[in-house]
């Protein structure tokens, strides 16, 4: 019985009862009242943004900064910009202070005090939510302005993809005048010569102060009491350190007579001999013009106070002021017109000998150009040295020596002639435009090149100015490119230099179908406004207050730069042999 039951087949177990499928979750509605839905509404998820590779266009005024590149312990443009990017939400907290993590790159590096109008940096940043440019500008100081950004390819690098860079150096016109702001040795050597120079009193006060003494000679009362000769008696005299040491370059009052018909005002570095009784001439006064119209001989001291009593009665000061607070006869702004009794000859009627001074520019005399006419009161004044066609042609010829591929080892520091990086390519160098800012006329020197080394542009300008002022022969420009020649080239002040624009021609040509063009064309108006408001005004005000270029010109001599006569010595040796 039991065996029969064991051999019988077993019946399969009954199937499980069918289960109903789970119902779908209903879509969230505005009328949901469940606890879970209320929690999601109270704590919404933060939107997740993606990083984008962009190129940022911006400008800055370099005053107060130690250059563009970030440097630990120094105040730099990059340091402030990176901090603003973090605070604006473009850089996350883990990447703060580590620019390599977001592919940071800059198109150009600028030195201490150098400004920029078309600087470009690139990196991967969070550009959302909208309004990144506004947030950045609200976090940055006024002297740093962000113009905008453009999307670029993932492999874009602002440094490697930049084909050319254009820099501009604003050099005052008076710096090209061979007789302006000369050094003490040249002034002493010129005493008694036909082209006699005078000491620059204002620069003496700025650059060579003596403890306990004022830097210039001044008078407490500009009117004073006239002596028997009709000249003004000084009521108080404060001597400079040079006068105390017996090395004063100022001509004594006793040596002035009717044959020396010249006016020496502060800032005048050239002495013009008046040979005609009714001539009208110009002299440089703090890079501006003084028009002298007189019937008879005019005699004046370096302070413009020891003048004839008749002239004192006819003196007219047009402008803001003609004398400083201490009573010195310093012309700060405006036109000073000295007119005596009787008719004055017009400037167009001056004899041909005054125009002949143009040919003597190389020997230190003042150039009288046709453009040296007196301007209207509202217009800035011009000096006796004018940047005319001959000067423009000569300066452009000098700058053309730099164009092309050369070895610029003498125009930088810490780079040897054998180093391949010393070879640089300059596309163009032009100085055809002039602009006037706050009464000072500047020559706009534009240089375009692939890349530049440390101090290269400032040294190129420094040597060009030395040649224009006849401190160095023109042959020295070619000599400086030779590998076996080491020359100490003067470095022009940094205040007049700024980066104008960076070019990405190859990139734009390759990606023009899919990406925006990288150029400053869309920001021209903003850039021009920033340039006029911050950069140009800073350059002019610095020259007015500190005289950075004027003081530098006083150091431009063979005592400080003996190599400036290098080519001249070689030419003399060749002639003797």
C-alpha positions in Angstrom: 0.0 0.0 0.0 2.7 2.3 0.9 4.8 1.4 -2.1 1.8 2.2 -4.5 1.5 5.6 -3.0 5.2 6.3 -3.4 5.2 5.4 -7.1 2.2 7.7 -8.0 3.1 11.1 -9.6 2.7 14.2 -7.4 0.4 17.0 -8.5 1.9 20.4 -9.0 1.3 23.0 -6.2 -1.5 25.5 -6.9 -0.3 28.7 -8.6 -0.1 31.8 -6.4 -2.9 34.3 -6.6 -2.3 37.1 -9.2 -1.0 40.3 -7.8 -2.2 43.7 -8.9 0.5 46.1 -10.3 1.5 49.0 -8.2 -0.2 52.3 -9.1 1.8 55.1 -10.8 2.9 58.0 -8.7 0.6 60.9 -9.5 2.2 64.0 -10.9 2.9 66.8 -8.5 0.2 69.4 -8.5 -0.1 72.8 -6.9 -2.8 71.4 -4.7 -0.8 68.5 -3.2 -1.2 68.2 0.5 1.0 65.2 1.4 3.8 65.7 3.9 6.5 64.6 1.3 5.3 67.0 -1.3 5.2 69.8 1.2 8.8 69.1 2.2 9.9 69.2 -1.5 8.2 72.5 -2.0 9.7 74.0 1.2 13.3 72.9 0.3 13.7 73.0 -3.5 16.9 71.7 -5.0 19.5 74.2 -6.1 19.9 74.4 -9.9 23.1 72.8 -11.1 25.0 74.9 -13.6 27.7 73.8 -16.0 31.1 75.4 -16.4 31.7 77.2 -19.7 35.0 78.1 -21.4 34.9 81.8 -21.9 37.2 84.7 -22.8 36.7 87.8 -20.6 37.5 91.3 -22.0 38.4 94.0 -19.5 40.5 97.1 -18.9 42.4 98.5 -15.9 44.5 101.4 -14.8 47.7 100.1 -13.4 48.4 102.8 -10.8 48.8 101.2 -7.4 49.2 97.7 -8.7 52.4 95.6 -9.0 51.6 94.4 -12.5 49.1 92.1 -14.0 50.4 88.6 -13.0 49.5 87.3 -9.6 52.4 87.5 -7.2 52.2 86.3 -3.5 52.3 89.3 -1.1 51.8 91.9 -3.8 48.7 93.8 -5.0 48.1 92.7 -8.6 45.3 92.8 -11.1 44.9 89.1 -11.3 44.6 88.8 -7.5 41.7 91.2 -7.4 40.0 89.6 -10.5 40.3 86.1 -9.2 38.8 87.1 -5.9 35.9 88.9 -7.6 35.3 85.8 -9.8 34.9 83.7 -6.6 32.6 86.1 -4.9 30.5 86.4 -8.0 30.0 82.6 -8.1 32.0 81.9 -11.2 34.6 79.9 -9.3 33.6 77.2 -6.7 35.0 77.1 -3.2 37.4 74.2 -3.8 39.1 76.0 -6.7 39.5 79.3 -4.9 43.1 80.5 -5.2 44.1 77.6 -7.5 43.8 79.1 -11.0 45.1 75.9 -12.7 41.9 74.1 -11.8 39.8 76.3 -14.1 42.4 76.7 -16.9 43.3 80.3 -16.3 45.3 82.1 -19.0 46.1 85.7 -19.8 46.9 87.3 -23.2 49.6 89.6 -21.9 51.5 90.5 -18.8 52.0 94.1 -17.9 54.6 95.6 -15.6 54.1 97.7 -12.5 52.1 100.8 -13.2 51.3 99.8 -16.8 47.6 100.0 -17.8 45.5 98.0 -20.3 42.4 98.7 -22.4 42.1 95.4 -24.3 43.3 92.7 -21.9 41.8 89.2 -22.3 41.8 86.2 -19.9 40.3 82.8 -20.4 39.1 80.0 -18.2 36.2 77.6 -17.3 33.7 79.5 -15.2 30.1 79.4 -14.1 28.4 82.1 -16.1 24.9 81.3 -14.8 22.7 82.7 -13.4 22.7 85.7 -15.8 24.3 89.0 -14.7 27.9 87.8 -14.2 29.4 91.0 -15.7 27.3 93.2 -13.4 28.3 91.2 -10.3 32.0 91.4 -11.2 32.0 95.1 -11.8 30.2 95.7 -8.5 32.9 93.7 -6.7 35.9 95.3 -8.5 37.3 98.8 -8.0 36.5 101.5 -10.4 39.9 101.3 -12.1 39.1 97.8 -13.3 36.2 97.4 -15.6 34.8 94.2 -17.2 33.4 94.8 -20.7 32.0 91.3 -21.4 32.8 87.7 -22.2 32.4 85.4 -25.2 32.1 81.6 -25.5 35.2 79.9 -26.9 36.3 76.4 -27.7 37.3 73.9 -25.0 41.0 74.1 -26.1 41.2 77.9 -26.2 44.0 79.5 -24.3 44.2 83.3 -24.2 48.0 83.3 -24.2 48.7 80.6 -26.9 46.0 81.7 -29.3 46.9 85.4 -29.3 48.6 86.2 -32.6 49.6 89.9 -31.9 49.5 92.5 -29.3 49.3 96.2 -29.7 50.8 98.6 -27.1 50.7 102.4 -27.0 53.2 104.7 -25.4 52.3 108.3 -24.9 55.5 110.4 -24.9 55.3 114.1 -24.3 56.3 116.3 -27.2 58.8 118.2 -25.0 60.7 115.0 -24.5 61.7 115.0 -28.1 63.1 118.6 -27.9 66.9 118.4 -27.6 67.1 121.6 -25.5 64.3 120.7 -23.0 65.1 119.3 -19.5 68.8 119.0 -20.1 71.2 117.6 -17.4 73.4 119.9 -15.3 76.6 119.0 -17.3 75.0 120.1 -20.6 73.8 123.3 -19.0 77.2 124.2 -17.6 78.9 123.3 -20.9 76.6 125.5 -22.9 77.4 128.7 -20.9 78.8 131.3 -23.3 77.8 129.4 -26.4 75.3 130.5 -29.1 72.7 128.0 -27.9 72.9 128.6 -24.1 70.7 126.5 -21.9 69.3 127.3 -18.4 68.6 125.2 -15.4 65.2 123.6 -15.0 64.2 124.9 -11.6 61.0 122.9 -11.2 62.7 119.6 -11.8 65.5 120.6 -9.3 62.8 121.0 -6.7 61.2 117.6 -7.5 64.4 115.6 -7.9 67.2 117.1 -5.9 65.9 118.5 -2.7 68.3 119.6 0.1 67.2 119.1 3.7 66.0 122.4 5.2 66.1 124.3 1.9 63.4 124.9 -0.7 64.0 123.5 -4.2 63.6 126.7 -6.1 64.3 130.4 -5.9 61.2 132.4 -5.1 60.0 135.8 -4.0 57.5 136.5 -1.3 56.1 139.5 -3.2 55.9 139.1 -7.0 55.4 142.8 -7.5 58.1 144.1 -5.1 59.6 147.5 -5.2 61.4 148.7 -8.3 64.9 149.9 -7.9 66.6 152.7 -9.7 67.1 150.6 -12.9 63.5 149.8 -13.1 64.0 146.2 -12.1 62.1 144.5 -9.3 64.0 144.0 -6.1 63.6 140.5 -4.6 62.3 140.7 -1.0 63.1 137.2 -0.1 65.5 134.7 -1.7 65.7 131.0 -1.0 68.6 129.2 -2.7 68.7 125.7 -3.9 71.3 123.2 -2.9 73.2 123.7 -6.1 73.4 127.5 -5.4 74.7 126.8 -1.9 77.4 124.6 -3.2 78.4 127.3 -5.8 77.3 125.3 -8.8 74.2 127.2 -9.7 73.3 127.1 -13.4 71.3 130.3 -13.2 72.8 133.3 -15.0 73.5 136.3 -12.7 71.3 139.3 -12.9 74.3 141.6 -13.5 75.0 139.9 -16.8 71.7 140.9 -18.4 71.8 143.8 -20.8 70.0 145.1 -23.9 71.8 142.7 -26.2 70.4 139.6 -24.4 66.7 140.0 -25.2 65.4 136.7 -23.7 62.9 135.6 -21.1 63.7 132.8 -18.8 60.6 131.4 -17.2 60.3 128.2 -15.1 60.4 125.2 -17.3 62.4 127.0 -20.0 65.4 124.9 -21.0 66.4 126.9 -24.1 67.7 130.5 -24.2 66.5 132.3 -27.4 68.6 135.3 -28.4 66.5 138.2 -29.4 68.3 140.1 -32.2 65.4 142.3 -33.5 63.8 145.1 -31.5 60.3 144.1 -32.7 60.5 140.3 -33.0 57.9 138.0 -31.6 59.1 134.7 -30.3 58.0 131.7 -28.3 59.6 130.0 -25.4 58.7 126.8 -23.6 57.1 127.3 -20.2 56.2 124.0 -18.5 55.4 122.4 -21.9 53.2 125.3 -22.9 53.6 128.6 -24.8 54.4 132.0 -23.7 53.9 134.7 -26.3 56.1 137.7 -26.0 55.3 140.9 -27.9 57.3 144.0 -27.2 58.5 147.1 -28.8 61.9 147.3 -27.1 64.3 144.9 -25.5 63.0 142.6 -22.7 65.1 141.3 -19.9 64.0 138.8 -17.3 65.5 136.6 -14.7 64.8 132.9 -14.2 61.9 133.7 -11.9 60.3 136.1 -14.4 60.1 138.8 -11.8 63.2 140.9 -12.5 61.4 142.5 -15.5 61.1 146.0 -16.7 58.7 148.1 -14.8 56.9 149.0 -18.0 56.3 145.4 -18.7 54.9 144.8 -15.2 52.2 147.3 -16.0 51.2 145.5 -19.2 51.4 141.9 -18.0 48.2 139.9 -18.6 47.6 136.5 -17.2 45.0 134.5 -19.2 44.0 131.1 -17.7 43.8 129.7 -14.3 46.9 131.2 -12.7 50.2 132.5 -13.6 52.1 132.2 -10.4 52.2 129.6 -7.6 51.2 130.1 -4.0 54.7 130.9 -2.9 54.9 133.9 -5.3 57.2 132.3 -7.8 56.7 133.2 -11.4 55.6 129.7 -12.4 53.2 129.4 -15.3 50.9 126.5 -14.4 48.1 126.8 -17.0 46.9 129.2 -19.6 48.6 131.7 -21.7 51.0 134.4 -20.5 51.1 137.4 -22.7 53.6 140.1 -22.1 52.8 143.2 -24.1 54.6 146.6 -23.9 53.4 149.9 -25.1 53.2 150.4 -28.8 52.3 148.1 -31.7 53.6 144.6 -31.8 54.6 142.6 -34.8 52.5 139.7 -35.8 54.0 136.2 -35.7 53.6 135.8 -39.4 55.9 138.8 -39.9 58.9 137.4 -38.1 62.1 137.4 -40.1 63.4 134.4 -41.8 66.2 133.9 -39.3 63.7 132.7 -36.7 62.5 130.0 -39.1 66.1 129.0 -39.6 66.2 127.8 -36.0 64.5 124.6 -37.3 67.7 123.5 -38.9 69.6 123.8 -35.6 67.3 121.3 -33.7 70.2 118.9 -33.5 72.5 121.4 -31.8 70.1 122.1 -28.9 68.3 125.2 -30.2 64.6 125.7 -30.1 62.7 124.7 -33.2 60.3 127.3 -34.5 57.6 125.5 -36.6 54.8 127.0 -38.6 52.4 125.2 -36.2 53.8 127.2 -33.2 51.1 129.9 -33.5 49.2 131.1 -30.4 46.0 129.1 -29.9 42.7 130.3 -28.6 42.3 130.6 -24.9 40.2 127.5 -24.6 42.8 125.4 -26.5 45.9 123.9 -24.8 49.1 125.8 -25.3 52.0 124.7 -27.4 55.7 125.0 -26.8 58.3 126.4 -29.1 59.3 122.9 -30.2 56.5 121.5 -32.4 56.1 118.0 -33.6 55.9 118.9 -37.3 56.6 116.9 -40.5 60.4 116.8 -40.1 60.2 115.6 -36.5 57.5 113.1 -37.3 59.5 111.7 -40.3 62.6 111.5 -38.2 61.0 109.7 -35.3 59.2 107.2 -37.6 62.5 106.5 -39.3 64.1 105.8 -35.9 61.3 103.5 -34.8 61.4 101.7 -38.2 64.8 100.1 -37.1 62.8 98.0 -34.6 60.5 96.5 -37.3 61.2 92.9 -38.2 62.9 90.0 -36.4 65.8 91.1 -34.3 67.7 90.0 -31.2 66.4 92.3 -28.4 68.8 91.1 -25.7 69.8 94.7 -24.9 66.2 95.7 -24.5 65.3 93.5 -21.6 66.8 92.2 -18.4 68.0 88.7 -17.5 68.0 87.5 -21.1 71.3 86.6 -22.8 71.9 87.1 -26.5 72.2 83.3 -27.0 68.8 82.7 -25.6 66.3 82.0 -28.5 63.6 83.9 -26.6 65.6 87.1 -27.2 64.6 87.1 -30.9 61.3 88.9 -31.3 59.2 90.0 -34.3 57.9 93.5 -34.5 55.1 94.0 -37.0 54.9 97.8 -37.0 56.0 100.8 -35.0 54.3 104.2 -35.8 54.3 107.6 -34.2 52.1 109.7 -36.6 49.4 110.8 -34.2 49.5 113.4 -31.4 46.9 114.1 -28.7 46.6 116.9 -26.2 45.6 116.0 -22.6 45.3 118.7 -19.9 47.5 121.1 -21.8 50.3 118.6 -22.5 50.8 117.4 -26.1 51.7 113.7 -26.4 53.0 111.7 -29.4 51.0 108.4 -29.7 53.6 105.6 -30.4 51.8 102.4 -31.4 53.8 99.2 -31.6 52.4 95.9 -32.8 54.3 92.6 -32.2 53.9 88.9 -31.6 55.1 89.2 -28.0 57.3 91.4 -25.9 59.8 90.8 -23.1 60.2 92.5 -19.8 60.7 96.3 -20.2 61.2 95.8 -24.0 58.9 98.5 -25.2 60.0 101.0 -22.5 63.6 100.5 -23.5 62.8 100.8 -27.2 61.1 104.2 -26.5 64.0 105.2 -24.2 66.7 104.6 -26.9 64.5 106.3 -29.6 64.1 109.4 -27.3 67.9 109.4 -26.7 68.5 109.5 -30.5 65.9 112.2 -31.0 67.6 114.3 -28.3 71.0 113.8 -29.9 72.2 111.9 -26.9 73.0 108.8 -29.0 73.8 108.4 -32.7 71.3 106.7 -35.0 73.8 104.0 -35.8 73.5 102.7 -32.2 70.0 101.3 -33.0 71.5 98.7 -35.4 74.5 98.1 -33.1 72.2 97.2 -30.2 70.9 94.1 -32.1 74.3 92.5 -32.4 74.9 89.5 -30.2 78.4 90.4 -29.2 77.4 94.0 -28.1 76.1 94.7 -24.6 74.6 98.1 -24.1 72.9 99.7 -21.1 69.8 101.1 -22.8 67.7 103.7 -20.9 64.2 102.7 -19.8 61.4 105.2 -20.2 58.9 105.6 -17.3 56.1 103.1 -17.1 53.3 105.6 -16.7 52.8 106.3 -20.4 52.5 102.7 -21.5 49.3 100.7 -21.9 48.1 97.6 -23.7 45.7 98.6 -26.4 44.4 95.4 -27.9 45.1 91.7 -28.3 44.4 90.0 -31.6 43.2 86.4 -32.3 43.2 86.4 -36.1 44.0 82.7 -36.6 41.4 81.6 -34.1 38.7 83.8 -35.6 39.5 82.5 -39.1 39.3 78.8 -38.0 36.2 79.0 -35.8 34.2 81.7 -37.5 31.4 79.4 -38.5 30.7 78.1 -35.0 31.9 80.7 -32.5 31.9 84.4 -31.9 34.7 86.6 -33.2 37.2 87.6 -30.4 37.8 91.3 -30.8 37.2 94.6 -29.1 34.8 95.8 -31.8 31.7 95.3 -29.6 33.3 97.2 -26.7 34.9 100.2 -28.5 32.7 102.9 -26.9 33.2 101.5 -23.4 36.9 101.1 -23.9 37.3 104.6 -25.3 35.4 106.1 -22.3 37.5 104.2 -19.8 40.7 105.2 -21.6 39.8 108.9 -21.4 38.5 108.8 -17.9 41.2 106.8 -16.2 44.3 106.1 -18.3 44.8 109.3 -20.2 43.9 111.5 -17.3 46.3 109.6 -15.0 49.2 109.9 -17.5 48.7 113.7 -17.8 48.1 114.3 -14.1 51.2 112.3 -13.1 53.3 114.4 -15.5 51.8 117.6 -14.1 52.3 116.6 -10.4 55.4 114.5 -10.4 57.1 115.2 -13.8 58.1 111.6 -14.2 59.2 112.1 -17.9 60.9 115.4 -17.1 63.0 113.9 -14.3 63.9 111.0 -16.4 65.1 113.3 -19.2 67.6 114.9 -16.8 69.2 111.4 -16.3 69.5 110.9 -20.0 73.2 111.7 -20.4 76.6 110.0 -21.1 77.5 110.0 -17.4 74.6 107.7 -16.5 74.5 105.9 -19.9 78.1 105.8 -21.2 77.1 103.2 -23.8 75.0 105.7 -25.7 78.1 106.9 -27.4 79.2 103.4 -28.3 78.6 103.7 -32.1 80.0 107.2 -32.1 83.3 105.9 -30.6 83.5 103.2 -33.3 83.0 105.7 -36.1 85.7 108.0 -34.7 88.1 105.1 -34.4 87.4 104.1 -38.0 88.0 107.6 -39.2 91.4 107.8 -37.4 92.5 104.4 -38.8 
